[in-house]
Amino acid sequence: MPFSDYIVSSFEHEGVTRQVLKGSPEGPAKRAVIVVHEIPGITPSVLQFADRLVDRGAEVWLPSLTGIPGQERNIPYMAQSLAKLCVAKEFAYWASDQTPPITEWLRALARSMSADLGVSNVGALGMCFSGGFALAMAADPVVKAPVLAQPAGPAPIGSGRRSSAHVSADDMAAVVANGCNVLGLRFTGDAAVPAERFASLKSQLGDRFTAVEIKSPDRSIDIKRTAHSVLTEDLIDVPGHPTHAALHQVLDFFELQL
């Protein structure tokens, strides 16, 4: 669906107001999913992923945390958004032992979506810097089926940050108590998403965590050394390709869990 078909709204919680794009399927929504974008913002490729959810009958809300919704990805734009991310306290990009403050706003958005649509469960997907946000959102019982697409926060410098999922100990305990299943995706050669991060999630969540790890680089199937964004920029949407399989695993995951 074109960008113009998304309804641009806003959501306020505890004095913080942010823009939210809303995409709706034809007919009643079968499920509800919040998609939190990657750097630099809600790009056309992020919207294309949201379209796939809408095509499968989901109502999708996309909060705008950085950047300009709909703007194409380019190097200056990415650098500008990354600079904001690195210094903003609400994202806590460098902290390994705390849940980013923005997560409280996202949980409130999920509760609002649940109430507005009359559904008991809401799915959540985070990408890149927001990957761990989806997991932290599941500390709220209304949030089920969190998907962590290349969760790059906190910055993986030092052993503590490399194994951190950007969730405090208390919130992780709440996620475990929630009992939801969790899906994670990464390229194996992606330095921003180290193997220790997924190993830690497996240790804490056990069989409730499913890791989708795509070998990189792999020149034979056009997976670059710099591959990072499994569902958007580095997606090769061809049947039989591992990124295509990962995309459909995510779509099926939401259908099964919600």
N, C-alpha and C positions, 0 to 999 in steps of 0.2 A: 504494500500500500504506500502511496506517496506521502512525503512528509506532511503535506497539507491536510491529509486525512486524520492525522493525530490531533487530538484536542489539547490545546495548551492551557493548563490551569496552574494553580499554585496551592501549596500546603504550608500551614503555619503550625509550629509547635514550640511552646515556651519562648515565644518572641522571635523565632527564626522562621523566615518564609523563604521557600525555594520554589522554582518552577518545576512542574511535573507534566510530562507528555503522557497522554492516555490513548491507547489503541484498543479498539473494540472489534470483536468478530461480528459477522452477520448472525443475527439470532442471539439467544441467551448465551452468556459466557459459561463454558464448562468448567473453567478453573481460573484462578487469579495468580499472576506472577509479577513480582517487582524485579526489574532488570536495572542493575546499577552499572553504569558505563565505565569504560577504561579511559586512560589518557589518550587524547586530550579532552574528550567530552562525548556527547551523543552525536557521533559521526554517522554518515550514511551507512557504513557497514554495521554499526551497532543497531541502527534501525532495521536493517535487512534481517538481522538475527531476530529482533522483536517481531518482525513480520511473520516469521516462520511460526512463532508461538501463536500469533493471532490467527493465522491460517488453520491452525489445529484447534481453534475454538477457545483460546485463552484471552482474557482481558489482561492487558499488559500496561503497567505504569512504569515510566522511566523518569526518575528524579534527576535533575541537572545539578551536579555538584561543582563542576568546573566547566569552563568553555561556553560556547554558543551552540545550542541545539541545531543540528543540521549542517554545520560547517564541515567542509572537507578537511581531512587530516593532512598536515604538512609539517615540516621540521620546525619552523618558527612557532607555529601554533602549539606543537607538542612541547617545545622548550618553555613556552610561557605557562602552560598548564602545569608542567612538572615543577617549575620554580614555585608556583603557588602551593602545590601539594607538599613540597619539602618543608615549608615554613609554617603552614597552617596548623594550629594546635588541634583543630577539630578532626584532623586526619591522623595525627600522632604517628607519622610515617616512620619515625626513628625509635619508637617505644616498643619493647618486646613483651612487656609484662602488663599491658593495659589494653582495654577495648577502646578504640577511637571514640571520642565524644559524639561524632556524627551518627553513630549507631543508634543512639537514643531517638534521634529525629526519624531515622529510617524505621525503627520499630513502631513508632507512633504512626507513620505513614502506612505500615502494614495493618495496624489495627483499624485505621480509617478505611482502608480498602476492604477489609473483612466486613466492616459494618455497612459500607456503601453497597456492596454487592450481595450481602446476605450469605456469605460463605464462611465456613468455620476455619478453613485453613488457607494460608497464602504461601506461595512459593517464592524463593528469593535466589537471584543469581548475581554474583559480583564478578568483575573482571579486573585483572591486573591489580592496581593499588586498592581496589574495592573488593577484591576476591574474599578476603577474610571478613569483610562486613557482612556478607551473606550468612556466614557461620555465626557470627555474634548476634545477628538478628534473631537466630533460632533460640536464643535464651528466652525469648517471648513465646509462650505456648501457641500463639496464633500462627507463627511462622514454621512451616514444614518444608521439607525437600530443599534444603540449601545446596546450591551448586557453586563451587569455587573454581572459576576459570582462571588459570594461571595466577594464583594469589601471590602477588609480589610484595605485599607488606607484611611485616616491617622490612625496611631495607636490609638485605641479608648480609650484614657485616658483623662478624663475630658469631660464635657458636650459639649464643642465646637467641639472636635474631634469626639465624638460619633455621632453627627448629620451631620458631614461634609461628602461630597461626593468627596473630593479632587479636587475641581474645584473652581476657583476664582469667585467672583461675576460677573465680566465682561464676563468671559467665560460662566458662566451659563446663562447669558442674551443672549449670542450668540447661545447657544444650544436651548433655548426657541424660539428664532427667526428662527432657522433652521426648526423648526416645525416637527422634526422627532419623531417617537415613540421610547420608551426606555423600555427595559426588564431587570429586576433585579432578581437574584436568591440567596437564602440563606437558611441555616438551622436555625430554630428558636432558638436552643440552642447554636449557635456558638457565643462565646464571642467576636470573632474578627470582627464580622459583626452585631453590635447592631441594635435593632429594630428602634431606633431613626434615624438611617441613612436612612432607607427606608421611614420612616414617613416624613422626611425632603424632600426627593425626590418627594414624592407624593404631598407635599404642594407646591413645586416649579413647578412641571411639570403637575400636575393635571391628567386628564384622559390619557395623553400621556405616563404615567408611569404605567407599569404593574409589580406587585410584585409577584413572585413565592416563597412562604415561606413554607418550608417542615418541619413538626414537628420533633423535635429531643430533646432528644433521643427517640427512639421507638423500644424497643427490639423485639416487635412482628413481625417487618419487617426488622430486622437487621440494624437499623440505630443507630450508636454508639453515645455516649455522645460527643465524639471528632469529629464528622462528620463535614467536612468543604468544601471539594471540590466536588461540586454537579455534575459536568460533567466529572470528571476524577477519582480520587482515591476513592471517596465514592459513585460512581455510581454503582447501582445494576441494571444491564441491563436485567431486566425481565419484560415483559408486566404486567401492573397493579401496578408496584412499582412506588412510586411518583418520584424517581430520573429518572426512565426511561421515565415517562411522561414529566418531566422537560426537559430532553435532546431533546425529539421530539418537544416540544414547541419551543425550541431555533432553531432547524432546520427549522421548519415551519415558524417561525418568519422571518428568513432571506429570505426564498422563497417569503413570502408575501410582505415584505418591499422593496426588491431590484428588 
